[in-house]
Amino acid sequence: MGSPVAKRNTAAKRRPKQKSRPSGTRSGRITSPHYWSGRVTRESNALDLDKGVFNLRDPKKIAASLKQSAQRSRRRKAEPYRSALSMLVFYINRAGRNLPASRKRTLERAKGELKKLFGRDSRGHDAGRDRGSTRASR
């Protein structure tokens, strides 16, 4: 017969090539065209959002809608400000690179408007509340 090296070479030639995975899949599974982040936006316990709130062009309107939704929602788990801001940040993060720069700017401005509407300072604290140092009393 032939040498062992020759047998290995012919066996490798007969082995069929592995099929390449379809793009956008993990471990060969076909992914669903529907994303979990869309389901979270619709069905989350964070807020009952108005339809199309993230498609509005005016940051003030986006912030006002989120505030209204956060205040009237019975499904939220945190205080209204945290719930509204969380949903906005969640949307921005999940949109990722698919979000046009102009759209991202509008949504980032909406974060600032949301802080103003809830009377928060730049660090997210209540602007009207006195935050004295606890060490000063020692």
N, C-alpha and C positions, 0 to 999 in steps of 0.2 A: 504494500500500500504506500502511501506517502508519509512524509514526516508529520509530526504533530502540529508543526507550525502551518503547514499547508492546510490541514483540516480546520484549524481555527479561522484561517482566512476565508475559506469557502463558506463556513457556517455564518460568518459575519455578513457575507454578501447575500446570503439567502434570507436573512432576517428582514422582515418588512420594516419600513421606516415608521416611526411613531407619528401618529397624526398630530398636527399642531392644534393647540387649543384655539377655539374661536376668540376673537378679541373681546376684552371686557369680561372675562370669566376667571374664576379661580378653580383650580383643580379640575378643569374640564367641564364643570357644570355651566349650563346656560343660565345667565342671570335674568331675573325678571325685569321688565321695562319700568316697573313701579318701584320707587325707592322708599325705604323705611322712613326717611326724613319727611317725606310728603305725608305719610300716615301719621307721624308724630304731630305735624302741624295741624292736621284735621282732627285727630282724636285724642290729643294729649290732655292730661288733667291740669295743665298749666293755665290755659285760657280758652274761652270761647271767642275766637277771632271773627271779625267781620270779613266777609268774603272779599278777596282782592286787596286787602289792606297793604300788602307789601308791593303792590303794583302802583300805588298812588305816587304822584310826582312831587307833591309838597311834603317836606319833612314834618311840618307842623300838623298836617292832617294825619300823617302816619302816627305821630306821637299821640295826638288827641284820640284817635281810634283805639290805639293800644291801651291808653289810660282808661278809656271808657270800658273797654272789654275786661281789663283787669279788675276794675272796681265792681262791675256787675256780675262777674263770673263766680259761680259757686263751686267750680271744679278746681280752682287753683289751690295750691298747697302753701305757698309763701305769701308774704304781704304783696299788695298790688304792684308797687314799684318794681320789686324783684322779679315778679312774674312777667311783667311787661318787658323789662329789659332783657330778661333771659330769653324770651321768645324772639325778640329782635336780633340778639346776638346769635342765637341758634340758627335763624334764617340766613344771616350773613355768612356764618361759618359753613353751613351746609351747601350754600350756593357756590362757594369757592371760586375757582378760576372761571367758571361759567358766568359769573356776574360781571357785567360791563362796568368799567371804572366810573362812569357817570351815575349808574344805579347804586354802586357801592358808596359813592360820595353822599348821595341823597339819604341812604339808610344810616350812614355814620352821623349825618346832621340830625337825623331823627332821634338818635341816642341823646344828643345834646338837648334837643327840644323836650324829650321825655324827662330829663333831669330838671329842666326849668319848670315843667308842668307839675312835677311832684315836689318842687321846692328843695332840691338836693344841691349840695355844693359839688365841686369837682371831684372830691373823694367819695361821693355817694352818700354822705351823711346829711341829716336834716339841716338845712341852712339856718333855720330859726332857733335851733336848739344849742344851748351853751355847752361846749364840751371842754370843761376845765380839766386840768391835769390831776390825776389821782395822787401823784407823788407830792404835789405842792402842799397837801394837807398833813403830810407826815412830819 
